[in-house]
Amino acid sequence: MVAKWIEALTGSLEQKKQYKQAVARVDALPEPYRSSAKAVNRYFMYYGGITDGDTLVTMISDHTDLWERAAIDGTPVRDIVGDDPVEFAETFAASYSGTQWIDKERARLTKAIDAAISGTAVPDDKETDE
């Protein structure tokens, strides 16, 4: 009962456990894989904007798998991220669809423009919240 109450406030405890396990796996990587994986994970948190816990955990776990495999195979970091690490990270993150924080604002903007064009009152925040 208490676990359900806590999860209602903080989100899935299982997802947090899986995320922490993935982070621990990254921490166990040899250099330069550890630093590279940490840098990309940090970028994911800023760029990705994913609000769905399952999608985020899946993405981070898959990303960790990639770096573990690269470390085992001795694949050079540049062979993984290419010449543009930003493009690599954004392309990787784009492969994981899910609810993003910006989705609500996109819907709000679309409704406001539609209302403005149609000459109806521009909806306020309460009317456009979903």
Secondary structure, DSSP 8 states (H G I E B T S, - for coil): -HHHHHHHHH--HHHHHHHHHHHHHHHTS-TTHHHHHHHHHHHHHHHT-B--HHHHHHHHHHHHHHHHHHHHHT--HHHHH-S-HHHHHHHHHHTS---BTHHHHHHHHHHHHHHHHHTS----HHHH--
